[in-house]
Amino acid sequence: MKARPPHTDSLSDEELIALYKSTGEPHYAGALFQRFTPHLAVVTYKYLKKQEDAEDALMEVFEIILRDLKTHEIGNFRAWAYSVTKHHCLKKLKNAQDKRFKPESVLKQVADESNYDFDPYLLDNQIDDLKKAITHLVKEQRICIDLFYLQEKSYKEVADLTGYSLLEVKSYLQNGKRNLKGFLSQPVNER
């Protein structure tokens, strides 16, 4: 049976780091992390703006700290943990931004699922075609497509803004995408 780790409240940050490095016992890193959790939670919320995203990021930061604390020389844990947290949040924001709606990605998806020819060299013309196609959608589909893809709102935000149920929003988006594919698949002279 393992010996219970000593009480950690009286230990300094440096002592906790040394104990964690020498024993590998996550209890020491956890005690250290817990000291700074309120400060780091503010940082994650500042960058990510949503409570759930901030909480998820904080747990991910703890995992990073558990891993990196073993190999890094830390002079000031608070500053290092802040830096790790800030960079992790910025990385999450960049990844989220990379996944946001881009007209060319919708055009590629339409091309993959129909006889529409996506040509990156004609992207400006094809984006104009996409915008024109959106105007041919029924009002509910057009509103949902605009809010979800162009204004990057979540399903819930679209529902809140429009008064539609989540099920209606998802249906309008699915049907709107299908109608866009149909419109863009037509020969130009038939549009």
MODELLER restraints for C-alpha pairs under 7 A, 6 or more apart:
rsr = mdl.restraints
at = mdl.atoms
rsr.add(forms.Gaussian(group=physical.xy_distance, feature=features.Distance(at['CA:8:A'], at['CA:31:A']), mean=6.68, stdev=0.5))
rsr.add(forms.Gaussian(group=physical.xy_distance, feature=features.Distance(at['CA:13:A'], at['CA:32:A']), mean=6.39, stdev=0.5))
rsr.add(forms.Gaussian(group=physical.xy_distance, feature=features.Distance(at['CA:13:A'], at['CA:77:A']), mean=6.93, stdev=0.5))
rsr.add(forms.Gaussian(group=physical.xy_distance, feature=features.Distance(at['CA:16:A'], at['CA:28:A']), mean=5.44, stdev=0.5))
rsr.add(forms.Gaussian(group=physical.xy_distance, feature=features.Distance(at['CA:16:A'], at['CA:29:A']), mean=6.75, stdev=0.5))
rsr.add(forms.Gaussian(group=physical.xy_distance, feature=features.Distance(at['CA:16:A'], at['CA:32:A']), mean=6.56, stdev=0.5))
rsr.add(forms.Gaussian(group=physical.xy_distance, feature=features.Distance(at['CA:17:A'], at['CA:29:A']), mean=6.77, stdev=0.5))
rsr.add(forms.Gaussian(group=physical.xy_distance, feature=features.Distance(at['CA:19:A'], at['CA:28:A']), mean=6.67, stdev=0.5))
rsr.add(forms.Gaussian(group=physical.xy_distance, feature=features.Distance(at['CA:20:A'], at['CA:26:A']), mean=6.64, stdev=0.5))
rsr.add(forms.Gaussian(group=physical.xy_distance, feature=features.Distance(at['CA:20:A'], at['CA:28:A']), mean=5.36, stdev=0.5))
rsr.add(forms.Gaussian(group=physical.xy_distance, feature=features.Distance(at['CA:20:A'], at['CA:29:A']), mean=6.02, stdev=0.5))
rsr.add(forms.Gaussian(group=physical.xy_distance, feature=features.Distance(at['CA:21:A'], at['CA:70:A']), mean=5.29, stdev=0.5))
rsr.add(forms.Gaussian(group=physical.xy_distance, feature=features.Distance(at['CA:29:A'], at['CA:66:A']), mean=6.53, stdev=0.5))
rsr.add(forms.Gaussian(group=physical.xy_distance, feature=features.Distance(at['CA:40:A'], at['CA:82:A']), mean=6.45, stdev=0.5))
rsr.add(forms.Gaussian(group=physical.xy_distance, feature=features.Distance(at['CA:40:A'], at['CA:85:A']), mean=6.78, stdev=0.5))
rsr.add(forms.Gaussian(group=physical.xy_distance, feature=features.Distance(at['CA:41:A'], at['CA:54:A']), mean=6.82, stdev=0.5))
rsr.add(forms.Gaussian(group=physical.xy_distance, feature=features.Distance(at['CA:41:A'], at['CA:58:A']), mean=6.41, stdev=0.5))
rsr.add(forms.Gaussian(group=physical.xy_distance, feature=features.Distance(at['CA:43:A'], at['CA:86:A']), mean=6.83, stdev=0.5))
rsr.add(forms.Gaussian(group=physical.xy_distance, feature=features.Distance(at['CA:44:A'], at['CA:54:A']), mean=4.84, stdev=0.5))
rsr.add(forms.Gaussian(group=physical.xy_distance, feature=features.Distance(at['CA:44:A'], at['CA:57:A']), mean=6.61, stdev=0.5))
rsr.add(forms.Gaussian(group=physical.xy_distance, feature=features.Distance(at['CA:44:A'], at['CA:58:A']), mean=6.69, stdev=0.5))
rsr.add(forms.Gaussian(group=physical.xy_distance, feature=features.Distance(at['CA:44:A'], at['CA:85:A']), mean=6.91, stdev=0.5))
rsr.add(forms.Gaussian(group=physical.xy_distance, feature=features.Distance(at['CA:44:A'], at['CA:89:A']), mean=6.35, stdev=0.5))
rsr.add(forms.Gaussian(group=physical.xy_distance, feature=features.Distance(at['CA:45:A'], at['CA:51:A']), mean=6.38, stdev=0.5))
rsr.add(forms.Gaussian(group=physical.xy_distance, feature=features.Distance(at['CA:45:A'], at['CA:54:A']), mean=4.93, stdev=0.5))
rsr.add(forms.Gaussian(group=physical.xy_distance, feature=features.Distance(at['CA:47:A'], at['CA:89:A']), mean=6.29, stdev=0.5))
rsr.add(forms.Gaussian(group=physical.xy_distance, feature=features.Distance(at['CA:48:A'], at['CA:54:A']), mean=5.88, stdev=0.5))
rsr.add(forms.Gaussian(group=physical.xy_distance, feature=features.Distance(at['CA:48:A'], at['CA:89:A']), mean=6.84, stdev=0.5))
rsr.add(forms.Gaussian(group=physical.xy_distance, feature=features.Distance(at['CA:57:A'], at['CA:89:A']), mean=6.97, stdev=0.5))
rsr.add(forms.Gaussian(group=physical.xy_distance, feature=features.Distance(at['CA:61:A'], at['CA:85:A']), mean=6.00, stdev=0.5))
rsr.add(forms.Gaussian(group=physical.xy_distance, feature=features.Distance(at['CA:100:A'], at['CA:152:A']), mean=6.95, stdev=0.5))
rsr.add(forms.Gaussian(group=physical.xy_distance, feature=features.Distance(at['CA:101:A'], at['CA:149:A']), mean=5.44, stdev=0.5))
rsr.add(forms.Gaussian(group=physical.xy_distance, feature=features.Distance(at['CA:101:A'], at['CA:150:A']), mean=6.59, stdev=0.5))
rsr.add(forms.Gaussian(group=physical.xy_distance, feature=features.Distance(at['CA:101:A'], at['CA:152:A']), mean=6.98, stdev=0.5))
rsr.add(forms.Gaussian(group=physical.xy_distance, feature=features.Distance(at['CA:103:A'], at['CA:127:A']), mean=6.21, stdev=0.5))
rsr.add(forms.Gaussian(group=physical.xy_distance, feature=features.Distance(at['CA:104:A'], at['CA:123:A']), mean=6.95, stdev=0.5))
rsr.add(forms.Gaussian(group=physical.xy_distance, feature=features.Distance(at['CA:107:A'], at['CA:118:A']), mean=6.26, stdev=0.5))
rsr.add(forms.Gaussian(group=physical.xy_distance, feature=features.Distance(at['CA:108:A'], at['CA:118:A']), mean=5.85, stdev=0.5))
rsr.add(forms.Gaussian(group=physical.xy_distance, feature=features.Distance(at['CA:110:A'], at['CA:116:A']), mean=6.62, stdev=0.5))
rsr.add(forms.Gaussian(group=physical.xy_distance, feature=features.Distance(at['CA:110:A'], at['CA:181:A']), mean=5.42, stdev=0.5))
rsr.add(forms.Gaussian(group=physical.xy_distance, feature=features.Distance(at['CA:111:A'], at['CA:117:A']), mean=5.51, stdev=0.5))
rsr.add(forms.Gaussian(group=physical.xy_distance, feature=features.Distance(at['CA:111:A'], at['CA:118:A']), mean=5.61, stdev=0.5))
rsr.add(forms.Gaussian(group=physical.xy_distance, feature=features.Distance(at['CA:114:A'], at['CA:181:A']), mean=6.89, stdev=0.5))
rsr.add(forms.Gaussian(group=physical.xy_distance, feature=features.Distance(at['CA:114:A'], at['CA:185:A']), mean=6.44, stdev=0.5))
rsr.add(forms.Gaussian(group=physical.xy_distance, feature=features.Distance(at['CA:115:A'], at['CA:185:A']), mean=5.69, stdev=0.5))
rsr.add(forms.Gaussian(group=physical.xy_distance, feature=features.Distance(at['CA:116:A'], at['CA:184:A']), mean=6.25, stdev=0.5))
rsr.add(forms.Gaussian(group=physical.xy_distance, feature=features.Distance(at['CA:116:A'], at['CA:185:A']), mean=4.62, stdev=0.5))
rsr.add(forms.Gaussian(group=physical.xy_distance, feature=features.Distance(at['CA:133:A'], at['CA:180:A']), mean=5.91, stdev=0.5))
rsr.add(forms.Gaussian(group=physical.xy_distance, feature=features.Distance(at['CA:133:A'], at['CA:183:A']), mean=6.19, stdev=0.5))
rsr.add(forms.Gaussian(group=physical.xy_distance, feature=features.Distance(at['CA:133:A'], at['CA:184:A']), mean=6.94, stdev=0.5))
rsr.add(forms.Gaussian(group=physical.xy_distance, feature=features.Distance(at['CA:134:A'], at['CA:142:A']), mean=6.06, stdev=0.5))
rsr.add(forms.Gaussian(group=physical.xy_distance, feature=features.Distance(at['CA:134:A'], at['CA:180:A']), mean=6.76, stdev=0.5))
rsr.add(forms.Gaussian(group=physical.xy_distance, feature=features.Distance(at['CA:135:A'], at['CA:142:A']), mean=6.92, stdev=0.5))
rsr.add(forms.Gaussian(group=physical.xy_distance, feature=features.Distance(at['CA:137:A'], at['CA:176:A']), mean=6.60, stdev=0.5))
rsr.add(forms.Gaussian(group=physical.xy_distance, feature=features.Distance(at['CA:140:A'], at['CA:172:A']), mean=6.49, stdev=0.5))
rsr.add(forms.Gaussian(group=physical.xy_distance, feature=features.Distance(at['CA:141:A'], at['CA:172:A']), mean=4.76, stdev=0.5))
rsr.add(forms.Gaussian(group=physical.xy_distance, feature=features.Distance(at['CA:141:A'], at['CA:173:A']), mean=6.07, stdev=0.5))
rsr.add(forms.Gaussian(group=physical.xy_distance, feature=features.Distance(at['CA:141:A'], at['CA:176:A']), mean=5.09, stdev=0.5))
rsr.add(forms.Gaussian(group=physical.xy_distance, feature=features.Distance(at['CA:144:A'], at['CA:158:A']), mean=6.63, stdev=0.5))
rsr.add(forms.Gaussian(group=physical.xy_distance, feature=features.Distance(at['CA:144:A'], at['CA:169:A']), mean=6.48, stdev=0.5))
rsr.add(forms.Gaussian(group=physical.xy_distance, feature=features.Distance(at['CA:144:A'], at['CA:172:A']), mean=6.54, stdev=0.5))
rsr.add(forms.Gaussian(group=physical.xy_distance, feature=features.Distance(at['CA:144:A'], at['CA:173:A']), mean=6.08, stdev=0.5))
rsr.add(forms.Gaussian(group=physical.xy_distance, feature=features.Distance(at['CA:145:A'], at['CA:173:A']), mean=5.91, stdev=0.5))
rsr.add(forms.Gaussian(group=physical.xy_distance, feature=features.Distance(at['CA:145:A'], at['CA:176:A']), mean=6.90, stdev=0.5))
rsr.add(forms.Gaussian(group=physical.xy_distance, feature=features.Distance(at['CA:147:A'], at['CA:153:A']), mean=5.64, stdev=0.5))
rsr.add(forms.Gaussian(group=physical.xy_distance, feature=features.Distance(at['CA:147:A'], at['CA:158:A']), mean=6.26, stdev=0.5))
rsr.add(forms.Gaussian(group=physical.xy_distance, feature=features.Distance(at['CA:148:A'], at['CA:154:A']), mean=6.20, stdev=0.5))
rsr.add(forms.Gaussian(group=physical.xy_distance, feature=features.Distance(at['CA:148:A'], at['CA:155:A']), mean=6.98, stdev=0.5))
rsr.add(forms.Gaussian(group=physical.xy_distance, feature=features.Distance(at['CA:148:A'], at['CA:158:A']), mean=6.65, stdev=0.5))
rsr.add(forms.Gaussian(group=physical.xy_distance, feature=features.Distance(at['CA:155:A'], at['CA:166:A']), mean=6.52, stdev=0.5))
rsr.add(forms.Gaussian(group=physical.xy_distance, feature=features.Distance(at['CA:155:A'], at['CA:169:A']), mean=6.77, stdev=0.5))
rsr.add(forms.Gaussian(group=physical.xy_distance, feature=features.Distance(at['CA:156:A'], at['CA:166:A']), mean=6.54, stdev=0.5))
rsr.add(forms.Gaussian(group=physical.xy_distance, feature=features.Distance(at['CA:159:A'], at['CA:165:A']), mean=5.64, stdev=0.5))
rsr.add(forms.Gaussian(group=physical.xy_distance, feature=features.Distance(at['CA:159:A'], at['CA:166:A']), mean=5.74, stdev=0.5))
rsr.add(forms.Gaussian(group=physical.xy_distance, feature=features.Distance(at['CA:159:A'], at['CA:169:A']), mean=6.32, stdev=0.5))
rsr.add(forms.Gaussian(group=physical.xy_distance, feature=features.Distance(at['CA:183:A'], at['CA:191:A']), mean=6.98, stdev=0.5))
